[in-house]
Amino acid sequence: MDVQSDFTKDILIVTVPDNRIDAAVALQFKEAMRQATNNNAERIVLDLRNVDFVDSSGLGAIVGAMKQLPSNKSLDLSGLTPTVAKVFQLTRMDTIFSIYPDVETAMNGGDP
Protein backbone atom coordinates (compact mmCIF):
# COMPACT_ATOMS: atom_id res chain seq x y z
CA MET A 1 0.00 0.00 0.00
CA ASP A 2 1.24 3.43 -0.88
CA VAL A 3 0.31 6.61 0.94
CA GLN A 4 0.65 10.14 -0.37
CA SER A 5 2.30 12.77 1.78
CA ASP A 6 2.57 16.52 1.51
CA PHE A 7 3.86 19.29 3.81
CA THR A 8 1.52 22.21 4.32
CA LYS A 9 2.02 24.85 7.02
CA ASP A 10 4.64 22.65 8.76
CA ILE A 11 2.06 19.87 9.03
CA LEU A 12 2.56 16.57 7.25
CA ILE A 13 -0.65 15.47 5.53
CA VAL A 14 -0.66 11.74 4.80
CA THR A 15 -3.48 10.59 2.52
CA VAL A 16 -4.57 6.98 2.13
CA PRO A 17 -5.66 6.59 -1.50
CA ASP A 18 -7.12 3.09 -1.02
CA ASN A 19 -10.67 2.41 0.14
CA ARG A 20 -9.74 -0.25 2.72
CA ILE A 21 -7.30 -0.69 5.56
CA ASP A 22 -7.74 -4.32 6.50
CA ALA A 23 -5.75 -7.46 7.32
CA ALA A 24 -4.58 -7.77 3.70
CA VAL A 25 -2.74 -4.42 3.80
CA ALA A 26 -2.23 -3.66 7.51
CA LEU A 27 1.50 -4.43 7.56
CA GLN A 28 2.12 -2.52 4.33
CA PHE A 29 0.13 0.43 5.69
CA LYS A 30 2.15 0.51 8.90
CA GLU A 31 5.43 0.39 6.96
CA ALA A 32 4.24 3.10 4.54
CA MET A 33 3.34 5.28 7.52
CA ARG A 34 6.75 4.69 9.11
CA GLN A 35 8.48 5.81 5.93
CA ALA A 36 6.15 8.79 5.34
CA THR A 37 6.53 10.09 8.90
CA ASN A 38 10.32 9.74 9.06
CA ASN A 39 10.88 13.50 8.87
CA ASN A 40 10.88 16.64 10.99
CA ALA A 41 7.12 17.22 11.10
CA GLU A 42 5.86 17.31 14.67
CA ARG A 43 2.22 17.06 13.62
CA ILE A 44 0.84 14.54 11.18
CA VAL A 45 -2.71 14.48 9.87
CA LEU A 46 -3.83 11.14 8.45
CA ASP A 47 -6.46 11.86 5.79
CA LEU A 48 -8.87 8.90 5.61
CA ARG A 49 -11.52 10.45 3.33
CA ASN A 50 -11.06 7.70 0.71
CA VAL A 51 -11.27 4.83 3.21
CA ASP A 52 -14.66 3.08 3.38
CA PHE A 53 -13.64 0.11 5.53
CA VAL A 54 -11.32 -0.51 8.47
CA ASP A 55 -11.24 -3.90 10.20
CA SER A 56 -9.53 -4.73 13.51
CA SER A 57 -6.19 -5.28 11.78
CA GLY A 58 -6.49 -1.92 10.04
CA LEU A 59 -7.41 -0.22 13.29
CA GLY A 60 -4.43 -1.89 14.93
CA ALA A 61 -2.18 -0.64 12.11
CA ILE A 62 -3.40 2.94 12.60
CA VAL A 63 -2.79 2.70 16.35
CA GLY A 64 0.59 1.09 15.64
CA ALA A 65 1.48 3.95 13.30
CA MET A 66 0.75 6.37 16.13
CA LYS A 67 2.77 4.36 18.65
CA GLN A 68 5.83 4.15 16.41
CA LEU A 69 6.07 7.96 16.34
CA PRO A 70 8.52 9.65 18.70
CA SER A 71 6.92 11.32 21.71
CA ASN A 72 7.34 14.80 20.20
CA LYS A 73 5.07 13.93 17.23
CA SER A 74 1.29 13.65 17.14
CA LEU A 75 -1.03 11.83 14.76
CA ASP A 76 -4.47 13.31 14.12
CA LEU A 77 -7.15 11.88 11.84
CA SER A 78 -9.38 13.61 9.33
CA GLY A 79 -12.11 12.83 6.85
CA LEU A 80 -13.52 9.69 8.45
CA THR A 81 -16.43 8.26 6.51
CA PRO A 82 -19.47 7.33 8.63
CA THR A 83 -18.55 3.62 8.56
CA VAL A 84 -14.97 4.25 9.64
CA ALA A 85 -16.07 6.78 12.27
CA LYS A 86 -18.38 4.15 13.74
CA VAL A 87 -15.44 1.72 14.13
CA PHE A 88 -13.50 4.40 16.02
CA GLN A 89 -16.53 5.16 18.22
CA LEU A 90 -17.34 1.52 18.98
CA THR A 91 -13.75 0.78 19.96
CA ARG A 92 -13.44 4.10 21.83
CA MET A 93 -10.42 4.99 19.73
CA ASP A 94 -12.14 8.32 19.13
CA THR A 95 -10.97 9.19 22.66
CA ILE A 96 -7.33 8.46 21.75
CA PHE A 97 -7.09 10.41 18.49
CA SER A 98 -8.04 13.98 17.66
CA ILE A 99 -10.49 13.56 14.79
CA TYR A 100 -11.38 16.35 12.38
CA PRO A 101 -14.07 16.45 9.68
CA ASP A 102 -11.53 17.37 6.99
CA VAL A 103 -7.88 18.28 6.44
CA GLU A 104 -8.59 22.02 6.30
CA THR A 105 -10.19 22.00 9.77
CA ALA A 106 -7.33 19.91 11.14
CA MET A 107 -4.76 22.31 9.72
CA ASN A 108 -6.52 25.32 11.18
CA GLY A 109 -6.69 23.71 14.62
CA GLY A 110 -10.50 23.56 14.60
CA ASP A 111 -12.36 21.69 17.28
CA PRO A 112 -12.15 17.94 16.74
ZIPEUR-V250017 format. One record per pair of residues at least 24 apart in sequence whose ideal C-beta (glycine too) atoms are under 8 Angstrom apart, sorted by the first residue. I is the first residue (numbers start at 0). J is the second residue. Records with the same first field share a line. If there is no record, write none. Layout:
I = J / J
This chain:
0 = 24 / 27 / 28 / 31
1 = 31
2 = 28 / 31 / 32 / 35
4 = 35
6 = 40
7 = 106
8 = 106
9 = 40 / 41 / 42
10 = 40 / 42 / 43 / 44 / 105 / 106
11 = 35 / 36 / 38 / 40 / 42 / 43 / 44
12 = 43 / 44 / 46 / 102 / 106
13 = 43 / 44 / 45 / 46
14 = 46 / 48 / 49
15 = 45 / 46 / 47 / 49 / 50
16 = 49
17 = 49 / 50
18 = 49 / 50 / 51 / 52
19 = 50 / 51 / 52 / 53 / 57
20 = 50 / 52 / 53 / 54 / 57 / 58 / 60 / 61
21 = 52 / 53 / 54 / 56 / 57
22 = 54 / 56 / 57
24 = 57
25 = 56 / 57 / 59 / 60
26 = 60
28 = 57 / 60 / 61 / 64
29 = 60 / 63 / 64 / 67
32 = 60 / 64 / 67
33 = 64 / 67
36 = 64 / 68 / 72 / 74
40 = 72
41 = 71 / 72 / 73
42 = 72 / 73 / 75
43 = 68 / 72 / 73 / 74 / 75
44 = 74 / 75 / 76 / 77 / 99 / 102 / 105 / 106
45 = 74 / 75 / 76 / 77
46 = 77 / 78 / 102
47 = 76 / 77 / 78 / 79 / 80 / 83
48 = 77 / 78 / 79 / 80 / 101 / 102
49 = 78
50 = 79 / 80 / 83
51 = 80 / 82 / 83
52 = 82 / 83
53 = 83 / 86
58 = 86 / 87 / 90 / 92
61 = 92
62 = 92 / 95
65 = 95 / 96
73 = 97
75 = 99 / 105 / 111
77 = 101 / 102 / 104 / 105
78 = 102
